[in-house]
Amino acid sequence: MSAIHITFPDQSVKAFESGVTTEDIAGSISQGLKKQALAGKFNGQFIDLRHPLEEDGTLEILKADDPEVLQIMRHTTTHVMAQAIRRIYGKIQLGVGPAIKDGFYYDIDLDQNLTPEDLPKIEKEMKKIISENLEIRREEVSREEAIRRFKEAGDELKIELIRDIPEGEKITIYSQGEYFDLCRGPHLPSTGKIKAFKLMTISGAYWRGNSDNQMLQRIYGTAFFSQKDLDSYIHFREEAQKRDHRKLGKQLELFMFSEEAPGMPFYLANGQIIRTELENFSRELQRQDDYEEVRTPLMMNQRLWENSGHWDHYHENMYFTKVDDVNYALKPMNCPGHMLIYKDTLHSYRDLPIRIAEFGQVHRHELSGALNGMLRVRTFCQDDAHIFVRPDQIESEIKNIFRLIGKIYSTFGFEYTVELSTRPEDHMGSIEMWDQAEAALSRVLKAINMPYTINEGDGAFYGPKIDFHIKDAIGRSHQCATIQLDYQMPEKFDLTYIDENNAKVRPVVIHRAIYGSLDRFFAILIEHFAGAFPTWLAPVQVELIPVADVHLDYVSKLEHDLKMAGIRVHADRRAEKLNYKIRDAQTHKIPYTLVIGDHEIEDNTLNVRKYGEKETNTVPYEAFKTQILEEIKNRITKKPVVK
């Protein structure tokens, strides 16, 4: 046999006989490594542990602690699940069964409808297959042989997939025991390598994602290399479900949706209070930084969107109508309106930077299947700003935006990371201008010592951008703020200013959003705080509960006094038991519940119950009022508690 040369991650090179496997190579290094090895990465491609190597290349030997192996293990667990279902229910057809971000799923065609009660039975059979430690074998077959095998198995779905495989592409079948499946792989060497798994949910899924096709049953699961990791993930899911903004939005009466306006949120009174507070917080800081707030029309002439470039890149997501036989569009973005405002006035180089901000309502058509509460809607408010600058002001202005974003995110307790998104394929403008813009953003990030990653090809069509990813209380990442550098819109709209030589020159535009979508940010906050908003944001900040009807007059006086001081207060005058009222205030996560009885009236004190704390405190009324006003004024926000 001829020799091949394998290069390892440390750049060392060793010769092996052609046909050697990753398992063989691991064994040649140490028996301990051979035991731990689960897969290989050869020339950048994941391969099975026993896949023969027949050419020179680079090799990584992958173990359980390599993140990529987790996806391979989950893919293998998918096959074990399908094998278990076939053992239990007999003849079934199998659709597709990939590993996904947090686990795996398989789409199956089965005569009976599975329910959550069936999952433990499937899990039990899966554990049996894992205990059998079946070797997993890869086999390359001809198209004809693959079709023959799956025809014998009565699996028409797999035959359809085989017929769609391009000519010349390898067709591989993986088998373990009596089970075989059409699959590219790779997989673990045996079923016994699977350590901890759980089947999660069952849903419906159209075959190949096409609503014209048959409906299959999709079973979701997850798997990890340790029970501890699995338990942590299940706890995370339970915590996420408790925090679901759709559930809490209903419980706390924050927003609603209606079939009369799919994907378009209705803000209820409580939700509108929070939204107003968010806007006012941002307004206050923007005023300090010399932003001018404007308002632009919801609907503008189609030719504006053609001129801005949105038509070519975005028209499939826009809503249109006709007025006097002229085509109009609801705005999907606020940028063109701000360009028109800038253009309406002659500007000198001394006027710049000009900062125009808007809480602008935009409309974008989303497919109904993509809608997700407030996280993905068809109309939302963007806290947009467009800053018109001279080229020499770009870097200082972006540093100012970073400071503003830092102030807002730190108030909510959000840490963030950033990424620089570069030129997409469908970009506007010259590559030279793009290179210039990307270099400017890179310089700012380096100047402020901000670590960042590169997101190749994900810039806006008119310019590169810096995206901010915040981390919520349970560790999930959300992309919110963005800074975009744009040389194209000034060209498109013929924007100019008069420079120091009395010549007309182009400004540069910085697009900036901090909340991003106010509605989406609202949903993130609901889940971040689990509905227990800090006092300054809470719709009701103080709940007053009289012990008996005789205390109602005094409660009314307190209610009036607190309202006049600027505190959002509600008095519970219902003819319900005291404990019921207290529980109800806790259910609505009101920051402070004050119980008023004889002692409180006599001593001018309050019995204070703070949400999330078991102990109650007796506090002088004026001291409480001073303290809560300070809390509201300074927007004091404690880190959310995760149980």
C-alpha positions in Angstrom: 0.0 0.0 0.0 1.1 3.5 -0.7 1.9 6.0 2.1 -0.1 9.1 2.9 1.0 12.1 5.0 -1.2 13.4 7.8 -0.8 16.9 9.2 -2.0 17.4 12.8 -3.2 20.6 14.4 0.3 21.2 15.9 1.7 21.1 12.3 3.5 17.9 12.9 3.4 15.4 10.0 3.3 11.6 10.1 3.2 9.0 7.3 0.6 6.2 7.4 -0.5 3.5 5.0 -3.3 4.5 2.6 -6.7 3.3 4.0 -5.8 4.1 7.6 -8.7 5.4 9.7 -9.0 8.2 12.3 -9.4 5.4 14.9 -6.2 3.8 13.8 -4.3 7.0 13.9 -5.7 7.8 17.4 -4.5 4.3 18.6 -1.0 5.0 17.2 -0.8 8.0 19.4 -2.2 6.5 22.6 -4.8 3.9 23.7 -6.4 6.6 25.8 -7.0 8.8 22.8 -8.3 5.8 20.8 -10.9 5.3 23.6 -11.9 8.9 23.6 -12.0 9.5 19.8 -15.5 9.8 18.3 -15.0 11.3 14.9 -12.5 13.1 12.7 -12.1 16.3 10.8 -10.2 15.6 7.6 -9.3 18.6 5.3 -12.0 20.6 7.0 -14.7 17.9 6.5 -16.2 15.8 9.4 -15.8 12.1 8.9 -16.6 8.9 10.7 -14.1 7.5 13.0 -13.6 4.4 10.7 -13.7 6.2 7.4 -10.6 5.2 5.4 -8.2 8.0 4.4 -6.6 7.6 1.0 -4.8 10.9 0.4 -2.6 13.5 2.1 -4.4 16.0 4.4 -4.9 17.6 7.7 -6.6 15.7 10.5 -8.2 16.7 13.8 -9.2 13.8 16.1 -12.5 14.8 17.8 -13.5 13.8 21.3 -16.6 14.5 23.4 -15.4 17.9 24.5 -15.2 19.2 20.9 -18.4 21.2 20.3 -18.8 19.8 16.7 -19.1 16.3 18.1 -22.2 17.2 20.0 -24.0 17.7 16.6 -22.7 14.4 15.3 -23.9 12.7 18.5 -27.3 14.3 18.1 -27.6 13.2 14.5 -26.8 9.6 15.7 -29.5 9.9 18.3 -32.0 10.8 15.6 -31.3 7.5 13.9 -31.6 5.6 17.3 -35.0 7.3 17.7 -36.2 6.3 14.3 -35.0 2.7 14.9 -36.9 2.6 18.2 -40.1 3.9 16.6 -39.8 1.3 13.8 -39.3 -1.5 16.4 -42.3 -0.4 18.4 -44.8 0.6 15.6 -43.6 -1.6 12.7 -43.8 -0.2 9.2 -43.2 3.6 9.0 -41.9 6.0 6.4 -39.1 8.3 7.3 -38.7 11.8 6.1 -35.7 13.8 7.2 -33.9 13.7 10.6 -31.3 16.3 11.1 -29.4 17.6 14.1 -30.4 21.2 14.8 -29.1 24.0 17.1 -30.4 22.6 20.4 -31.1 19.0 19.5 -32.6 17.0 16.7 -35.9 15.9 15.1 -37.2 13.3 12.7 -40.3 13.6 10.4 -42.2 10.3 10.2 -45.2 9.0 8.4 -47.1 6.7 10.8 -50.6 5.4 10.7 -51.4 6.4 14.3 -51.1 9.9 15.9 -48.4 10.0 18.5 -49.0 11.9 21.8 -46.6 13.1 24.5 -47.6 10.0 26.5 -45.9 7.8 23.8 -42.5 9.5 24.3 -41.4 7.6 27.4 -42.1 4.3 25.6 -39.9 5.4 22.6 -37.2 6.6 25.1 -37.2 3.2 26.8 -36.6 1.4 23.5 -33.9 3.9 22.6 -32.1 3.1 25.8 -32.2 -0.5 24.9 -30.7 0.2 21.5 -27.9 2.2 23.2 -27.2 -0.6 25.6 -26.9 -3.0 22.7 -23.9 -0.8 21.5 -24.6 -1.5 17.9 -21.8 -0.7 15.5 -22.7 2.0 13.0 -21.6 1.3 9.5 -21.3 3.5 6.4 -21.8 2.1 2.9 -21.6 3.7 -0.5 -24.2 2.3 -2.9 -25.4 2.9 -6.4 -28.7 4.8 -7.0 -30.3 1.6 -8.2 -29.3 -0.3 -5.1 -30.5 2.5 -2.8 -33.9 2.6 -4.5 -34.1 -1.2 -4.3 -33.5 -1.3 -0.6 -35.9 1.4 0.3 -38.6 0.0 -2.0 -38.3 -3.3 -0.1 -38.7 -1.3 3.1 -41.8 0.4 1.7 -40.3 3.9 2.3 -41.4 6.0 -0.7 -40.2 9.3 1.0 -36.6 8.1 1.0 -37.0 7.0 -2.7 -38.1 10.5 -3.5 -35.0 11.9 -1.8 -32.8 9.5 -3.6 -34.2 10.5 -7.0 -33.4 14.2 -6.2 -29.7 13.5 -5.5 -27.7 15.0 -8.3 -26.0 12.6 -10.8 -22.4 11.9 -9.7 -23.0 12.6 -6.0 -22.2 9.8 -3.6 -25.2 8.0 -2.1 -24.5 6.6 1.4 -26.5 4.4 3.7 -25.8 4.1 7.4 -26.9 1.0 9.3 -27.0 -0.2 12.9 -28.4 -3.6 13.7 -31.5 -4.2 11.6 -32.0 -0.5 10.9 -30.6 1.4 7.9 -31.1 4.9 6.6 -30.2 7.2 3.7 -27.7 9.7 5.2 -24.6 11.6 4.4 -23.3 11.3 8.0 -21.0 11.4 9.8 -22.0 9.4 12.9 -20.6 8.1 16.1 -18.9 4.7 15.8 -21.6 2.9 17.8 -25.0 3.5 19.5 -23.3 2.9 22.9 -21.5 6.3 22.6 -24.7 8.2 23.2 -24.8 9.3 26.8 -27.9 11.4 27.8 -31.0 12.3 25.8 -34.6 13.3 26.1 -37.5 13.5 23.7 -39.2 16.8 24.0 -42.3 17.5 21.9 -44.3 16.3 18.9 -45.7 18.6 16.2 -46.8 18.5 12.6 -44.6 19.3 9.6 -45.4 19.3 5.9 -43.1 16.9 3.9 -40.2 19.0 2.6 -41.8 22.1 4.0 -44.4 22.4 1.3 -48.0 22.9 2.3 -49.1 21.0 -0.8 -47.5 17.8 0.5 -48.6 15.4 3.2 -48.4 16.2 6.9 -45.9 14.2 8.8 -45.3 13.9 12.6 -42.2 15.6 13.8 -40.6 14.4 17.0 -38.1 16.7 18.7 -35.4 15.7 21.1 -32.1 16.7 22.5 -28.9 14.9 23.6 -25.8 15.7 25.5 -22.6 13.9 26.6 -23.5 14.2 30.3 -26.7 13.9 32.3 -25.6 17.2 34.1 -25.6 19.1 30.8 -29.0 17.6 29.8 -30.5 18.5 33.2 -29.2 22.1 32.8 -30.7 22.3 29.3 -34.1 21.1 30.5 -34.0 23.6 33.4 -33.2 26.3 30.9 -36.2 25.3 28.7 -38.5 25.3 31.7 -37.2 28.7 32.7 -37.6 30.0 29.2 -41.2 28.7 29.1 -42.0 30.5 32.4 -40.6 33.7 30.9 -42.4 33.4 27.5 -43.5 36.9 26.7 -46.7 35.7 25.0 -47.8 34.0 28.2 -46.7 36.9 30.5 -48.1 39.5 28.0 -51.6 38.0 28.6 -51.1 37.5 32.3 -50.0 41.1 32.9 -52.4 42.6 30.3 -49.6 44.1 28.2 -50.6 43.5 24.6 -52.9 41.4 22.4 -53.2 40.2 18.8 -56.3 39.9 16.7 -57.2 37.9 13.5 -58.4 41.3 12.1 -54.7 42.4 11.9 -52.4 39.3 11.9 -48.9 40.0 13.2 -49.8 43.5 14.2 -49.7 44.0 18.0 -52.3 45.9 20.0 -50.8 47.6 23.0 -53.0 47.5 26.1 -52.9 50.2 28.7 -50.2 48.5 30.8 -48.0 47.7 27.8 -48.3 51.3 26.5 -47.0 52.6 29.8 -43.9 50.5 29.4 -43.4 51.5 25.8 -43.8 55.2 26.7 -41.2 54.8 29.5 -38.8 53.2 27.0 -39.3 56.0 24.5 -38.9 58.7 27.2 -35.7 57.2 28.5 -34.2 57.2 25.1 -35.5 60.7 24.3 -34.0 62.1 27.5 -30.5 60.8 26.5 -30.9 61.8 22.9 -31.8 65.4 23.9 -28.6 65.5 25.9 -26.7 64.4 22.8 -28.3 67.0 20.5 -30.6 64.8 18.5 -33.6 66.4 16.8 -36.7 64.2 16.9 -38.9 64.2 13.8 -41.9 62.3 12.4 -42.2 61.1 8.8 -45.3 59.8 6.9 -46.2 56.1 7.1 -46.8 56.0 3.3 -44.8 57.5 0.5 -44.6 57.4 -3.3 -43.2 54.2 -4.8 -40.7 56.2 -6.8 -39.0 57.2 -3.5 -38.4 53.5 -2.7 -37.1 52.9 -6.2 -34.7 55.8 -5.8 -33.5 54.7 -2.4 -32.7 51.2 -3.5 -35.3 49.5 -1.2 -37.4 48.6 -4.2 -34.7 46.4 -5.8 -33.7 44.8 -2.5 -36.8 44.8 -0.4 -40.1 45.2 -2.5 -41.2 41.6 -1.7 -41.5 42.6 1.9 -43.4 45.8 1.4 -47.1 46.7 1.4 -48.5 48.8 -1.5 -51.6 50.8 -2.3 -52.8 53.3 -4.9 -53.8 56.9 -4.3 -55.1 58.9 -7.4 -53.8 56.2 -9.6 -50.3 56.6 -8.2 -48.5 53.7 -6.5 -47.6 54.2 -2.8 -45.9 52.0 -0.2 -46.0 51.7 3.5 -42.5 52.5 4.7 -40.5 49.4 5.7 -37.7 51.7 7.0 -37.3 55.3 8.0 -34.1 56.2 6.1 -35.6 57.8 2.9 -37.9 60.1 4.9 -34.8 61.4 6.9 -32.9 61.9 3.6 -35.8 64.2 2.4 -35.8 66.2 5.7 -32.0 66.8 5.4 -32.3 67.7 1.7 -35.1 70.3 2.4 -32.5 72.7 3.9 -29.2 74.1 2.8 -26.4 73.0 5.2 -22.9 74.3 5.9 -20.0 72.2 7.1 -20.4 74.0 10.4 -23.9 72.6 10.9 -22.6 69.0 10.9 -23.1 66.6 12.5 -26.9 66.8 12.2 -28.6 64.1 14.2 -32.2 63.2 13.2 -34.1 60.7 15.3 -37.6 59.1 15.0 -39.7 56.5 16.8 -41.0 55.5 13.4 -43.7 52.9 12.7 -42.7 50.6 9.8 -44.5 47.7 8.0 -42.8 44.6 6.6 -44.6 41.6 5.2 -43.6 38.5 7.1 -44.9 35.0 6.2 -47.6 33.9 8.7 -45.5 30.9 9.7 -42.6 33.2 10.7 -44.7 35.4 13.1 -43.8 34.9 16.8 -45.5 37.1 19.3 -43.8 40.5 19.6 -40.5 39.0 18.5 -41.5 38.8 14.8 -44.4 41.0 13.7 -45.6 42.8 10.6 -45.6 46.3 12.0 -43.2 47.7 14.6 -41.5 50.8 15.9 -37.9 51.5 15.1 -35.9 53.9 17.2 -34.1 55.1 14.2 -31.6 57.9 13.9 -29.6 59.2 10.9 -26.6 61.3 11.6 -25.2 63.4 8.7 -21.5 63.9 9.2 -18.4 65.1 7.4 -15.8 62.3 6.7 -13.5 63.6 9.5 -16.4 63.2 12.0 -17.2 59.6 11.4 -15.1 58.0 14.0 -15.8 60.5 16.8 -19.6 60.2 16.1 -19.6 56.4 16.2 -17.7 56.6 19.6 -20.5 58.8 20.8 -23.1 56.3 19.7 -21.2 53.5 21.6 -21.4 55.6 24.7 -25.2 56.2 24.3 -25.8 52.5 23.7 -23.7 51.6 26.7 -25.8 53.9 28.9 -29.1 52.4 27.8 -28.0 48.7 27.9 -26.3 49.0 31.3 -29.5 50.4 32.8 -31.3 47.2 31.9 -28.3 45.1 33.1 -27.4 43.9 29.6 -23.9 42.9 28.6 -23.2 42.9 24.9 -20.9 41.7 22.2 -20.4 43.2 18.7 -19.8 41.9 15.2 -18.7 43.8 12.1 -20.9 42.8 9.1 -19.2 43.3 5.7 -20.2 43.8 2.0 -23.1 41.6 0.8 -23.3 40.2 -2.7 -26.3 42.5 -3.6 -24.6 45.7 -2.4 -25.0 49.2 -3.9 -21.9 51.3 -4.8 -18.3 50.7 -5.6 -16.1 48.2 -3.8 -13.6 51.0 -3.0 -16.3 52.9 -1.0 -17.2 49.7 0.8 -13.6 49.1 1.7 -13.3 52.6 3.0 -16.4 52.3 5.1 -15.4 48.9 6.5 -12.0 50.2 7.4 -13.5 53.2 9.3 -15.7 50.9 11.4 -12.7 48.7 12.1 -10.6 51.6 13.3 -13.3 52.7 15.7 -13.6 49.2 17.2 -9.9 49.0 17.7 -9.6 52.6 19.1 -12.1 51.8 21.8 -10.6 48.4 22.5 -13.9 46.6 21.6 -13.4 42.9 20.8 -15.4 41.9 17.7 -16.1 39.2 15.2 -16.4 39.5 11.5 -19.8 38.5 9.9 -18.8 38.2 6.3 -21.3 39.4 3.7 -24.1 40.3 6.1 -23.9 44.1 5.8 -26.9 46.2 4.7 -27.2 46.7 0.9 -26.0 50.3 1.3 -23.2 49.9 3.8 -21.3 47.8 6.4 -22.6 47.7 10.0 -21.7 47.0 13.6 -24.4 44.8 15.2 -24.8 44.6 19.0 -25.8 41.3 20.6 -27.2 41.5 24.2 -27.4 38.6 26.6 -30.5 38.2 28.7 -30.9 36.9 32.2 -30.9 33.2 31.1 -28.0 33.6 28.7 -29.8 33.9 25.4 -28.3 36.3 22.8 -30.5 38.9 20.9 -29.3 41.2 18.1 -30.7 44.7 18.8 -28.6 47.8 18.3 -26.9 48.5 15.0 -24.6 51.2 13.6 -24.4 51.4 9.8 -22.1 53.5 7.7 -23.6 54.7 4.4 -22.0 56.5 1.4 -24.7 55.4 -0.9 -27.9 57.2 0.2 -26.3 60.6 0.0 -25.5 59.8 -3.6 -28.9 58.4 -4.3 -30.7 61.5 -2.9 -28.1 64.0 -4.0 -27.4 65.2 -0.5 -24.8 68.0 -0.1 -23.4 70.5 2.3 -21.2 73.6 1.6 -17.6 73.0 2.7 -15.0 75.5 3.9 -14.0 76.1 0.2 -17.7 77.1 -0.6 -18.0 73.9 -2.7 -20.9 71.4 -2.6 -19.8 68.0 -1.2 -21.5 64.9 0.0 -22.1 64.1 3.7 -21.8 60.6 5.0 -24.8 59.0 6.8 -24.6 56.9 9.9 -27.8 54.9 10.5 -28.3 54.0 14.1 -30.8 52.1 16.2 -30.5 51.1 19.9 -33.6 49.2 20.8 -33.8 48.2 17.2 -37.4 47.2 17.1 -39.1 48.7 20.1 -41.7 45.9 20.1 -39.0 43.1 19.9 -37.0 44.9 22.7 -40.2 45.0 24.8 -40.6 41.2 24.3 -36.9 40.7 25.3 -37.4 42.8 28.4 -40.5 40.8 29.4 -38.5 37.6 29.3 -35.4 39.1 30.8 -37.2 40.3 33.9 -39.7 37.4 33.8 -42.5 40.1 33.9 -41.2 41.6 37.1 -40.2 45.0 35.8 -38.0 47.4 37.7 -40.1 50.0 39.5 -39.5 52.8 37.0 -40.8 50.6 34.2 -43.7 48.8 35.9 -47.2 49.7 34.7 -48.4 49.8 38.4 -45.7 50.7 40.8 -47.6 50.6 44.0 -50.7 48.5 44.9 -52.7 49.8 47.9 -54.8 47.2 49.8 -57.2 48.2 52.6 -57.6 45.6 55.3 -61.3 46.4 55.5 -63.9 48.9 54.1 -63.4 51.2 57.0 -59.9 51.9 55.7 -61.0 52.9 52.2 -61.1 56.7 52.8 -57.6 56.7 54.0 -56.4 54.6 51.1 -58.0 57.0 48.7 -56.0 59.9 50.3 -52.8 57.9 49.9 -53.7 57.1 46.3 -54.2 60.7 45.5 -51.0 61.9 47.2 -48.9 59.3 45.5 -50.4 60.1 42.1 -49.7 63.7 42.6 -46.1 62.8 43.3 -45.8 61.1 39.9 -46.1 57.5 41.1 -48.3 55.0 39.3 -50.6 53.6 42.0 -53.7 51.5 42.1 -56.1 50.9 45.1 -57.8 47.5 45.3 -61.3 48.3 46.4 -62.8 44.9 45.6 -64.9 43.1 48.1 -62.4 40.2 48.2 -60.5 38.6 51.1 -57.2 40.3 52.0 -55.0 37.3 51.2 -56.6 37.0 47.7 -55.8 40.6 47.0 -52.2 40.2 48.1 -51.8 37.1 46.0 -53.3 38.9 43.0 -50.8 41.8 43.4 -48.0 39.2 43.4 -49.5 37.5 40.3 -49.3 40.8 38.5 -45.7 41.3 39.7 -46.4 44.8 41.2 -43.1 46.1 42.7 -44.7 47.3 46.0 -47.8 46.1 47.8 -48.9 48.3 50.7 -51.4 46.9 53.2 -53.3 49.6 55.2 -55.0 48.9 58.5 -55.6 50.5 61.9 -52.0 50.5 62.9 -50.8 52.1 59.7 -53.4 54.9 59.9 -52.6 55.6 63.6 -48.8 55.6 63.1 -48.7 57.1 59.6 -46.7 54.0 58.4 -47.0 51.4 55.7 -46.8 47.7 55.7 -44.6 47.2 52.7 -44.3 43.9 50.7 -41.7 44.1 47.9 -42.2 41.7 45.0 -39.9 38.7 45.2 -39.2 39.1 48.9 -40.9 37.1 51.7 -40.4 39.6 54.5 -42.7 42.6 55.0 -41.5 45.9 56.5 -43.2 48.6 58.4 -41.9 51.9 57.0 -42.9 55.6 57.7 -45.1 56.9 54.8 -42.9 59.8 53.9 -39.7 57.7 54.0 -41.3 55.2 51.6 -42.4 57.9 49.2 -38.9 59.5 49.2 -37.3 56.1 48.5 -39.6 55.1 45.7 -39.3 58.5 44.0 -35.5 58.2 44.1 -35.8 54.7 42.7 -38.0 55.9 39.8 -35.9 59.0 39.1 -32.6 57.2 38.9 -34.1 54.2 37.0 -32.6 51.8 39.5 -32.7 48.3 38.0 -31.5 45.3 39.9 -30.2 42.2 38.2 -33.1 39.8 37.4 -33.1 36.7 39.7 -33.0 33.4 37.9 -34.2 30.5 40.1 
